[in-house]
Amino acid sequence: MNGLALALRQIRYENRAFWRNPPAAFFTFAFPLIFMVIFNVLFGEGASAFFTPAIIVFSVITATYTNLAMTVTIARDEGILKRIRGTPLPPWAYLAGRIGHAIVIGFLLVVIVAGFGAIAYGVEIPWAVMPTVLLVLVVGSASFSAIGLAVTGLIPNSDAAPAVVNATILPVLFISNVFIPIENAPAWVDAVSHILPVRHFADAMLGLYAAGSAADFPWQELGVMAGWGLIGVIGALRFFSWEPRR
Amino acid sequence: MTLADAAIDLRGLRKTYGSLEAVRGIDLRVERGEVFALLGPNGAGKTTTVEILEGHRTRTAGEISVLGHDPGRNEPALKRRVGIVLQQTGVDLYLTVREVVEMIAGYYPAPRDVDEVIGLAGLTEQRDQRVKKLSGGQRRRVDLAVALAGDPELLFLDEPTTGFDPSARRQAWETVRGLTALGKTIFLTTHFMDEAQALADRLAIIADGQIVASGTADELIGATSAATRIRFRLPDGAIPPDAAGARVAGSAWEIETDAPTRALNLLTGWALETETPIGDLEVNRRSLEDVYLQLTADAEATE
C-alpha cells in the first residue's frame, strides 16, 4: 500500500474507534449546538445571523485544534505514538490519518450547525458562494490542524493538555468575533485579534453568510489563515515528539 | 563472519544523558535464530540499549548493525523486519483485538495471518473483544500480537513479563519458545534470572552501563570460582575437618567448592568415622542468581 492509501485506511480506524465511545461522540456534536442555543437565548432573536457562522467557525476549531492537541497528547502519553514509530507506517501517514478524521468530524459539525441555524432560526445557508465557503473551511481546518499538532510539542504531558489547550484558545475565541460580536471592543483588542488566525476565519465566514454573492472574495483572511497554517507545519516539524517529556 | 551476518552486532555503544553515562561502551553480538537475554538491575542501561537498537533513541557513540542496518537511520526497510514489545505501550482501546492486529499488519509488506498471530499470542478467545475490556496481562499479549503482526525476523521484548503473575509468566515463556521454533531471533531484556535462564540461549549481564559477563547460563555459572554449594547442619559443638573447607553460615555450615565429590567424600567420611549425624544436607549448583548478584554487586563496589 502506498502512503496515501495507508492514511485513508488510518482515517477509517480512527473513525471506527471514535464512534465506539458514544458519550464522547454525542457531546462532540452537542457541544457547539449547546453554545448556539445559549447565545441565541442570551443575545435575542436577531443574534442568530451572527451566531450561526460564528459557531461554524468554533466547531471547526474545536474539531481540529482542540481535539488534535488533546488526543494526540494523550496518545503520546499512552505510548500509541511510540508504537507506531516502531512500525514501517510512514509517520506522516499516521498523522494524516488523525488530521483527516478530525476534519471529517469538523465537516459533520459544520453541516449540523448550518442545518440547525437554517431550520431553527431561519438563517439561510449561503449556497451562492458555496465554493468559497468550502475553501474557507478547508483552509481553516487544515491550518488549525497544523497549529494543533505544533502545540502538542509545547505540551509536556496529557495532564497539562486541557490547561494549555483551553488557555490558548478560549481567550482568542472571545476577542475574535466568535463568542461575542467584537464591534464595541477597544482598538488594541481589535488589533491583537487581527494578528491571530481565529479572527480571520470568523470574519471570512461571517462575511460570506451576511453578504452572500455580494461578499468580496476573502483573500486577506485566507492568506493570514494559510500563513498561520504554515507556521503550524513548521512548528510541528520542529517540535513534534513521539514520546512524552516526563 | 562480517558484521552483517549476525542479527545484532554492537561495538563500543555509548549513551550519555548530560553528565550521566547510561551506557558506557557495550559490545554485543546476537546470532540469527537465537534467544539473547540482556539481564540487569533497574537503571543498569538495559532499556537505553534496547531502545537504541529499536531506533527509538539516538546513540552517543558506537557502531550498530541490526539485520545489516543502522537503526539510527529510521529506515522503513529495517522496521519491516523487526517487531517490538516496549515496556509501556498503548493501542486504541475502542478497537477489538482483531482490528488492532489487522490495522498494524496492514503496515507491513508480508504480514503473518491475523488469526494465526492472535492464536500465537493466546488471544483467540478475546479476538472480538475491545482492548478496553481486557485485563492487564491480556493487554500485554496484545502488545506481543502487534509485534508479531508483520512476521518479523527479529523480535525485541523489553521486560515482557514484568507485572505478570507466576502462571501468566510460564504461559508467556511457552509463547516465546513457540516463536523460536518459527526461527525468530529474540532479544529480551529482563531483571528475572529464572526468565533469562529458562529462555535464553545466551545472555549478557549489564550493570552500571557495562557488560560484566556474557555467555550461556552454564558458562556464566562455571566461570565464577566455586560452582557448587554444600549446606548442612551439625550437632552443637561438632566441627568438620579443616580439609573440607567448611565455614559457618548462620545456623548451618556451608562449603563452596569446584570439587564437590571430594568435599562430600571428606565430609561424609568424617561423619561416619566420628558417628556425627549430618542434618539437612543440600548440594546445589550455584544458580544464575548467585552469579548475577555477585557480579552486579562487584560493579557497584567499583563505582
Interface residues (C-beta under 8 A of the other chain):
Chain A: M1 L6 R9 Q10 Y13 R16 A17 F18 R20 N21 A75 E78 G79 I80 K82 R83 R85 G86 T87 P88 L89 P90 E243
Chain B: E54 G55 H56 P76 K79 R80 V82 I84 L86 Q88 T89 G90 V91 D92 L93 Y94 L95 E99 M103 I104 G106 Y107 Y108 R130 V146 G150
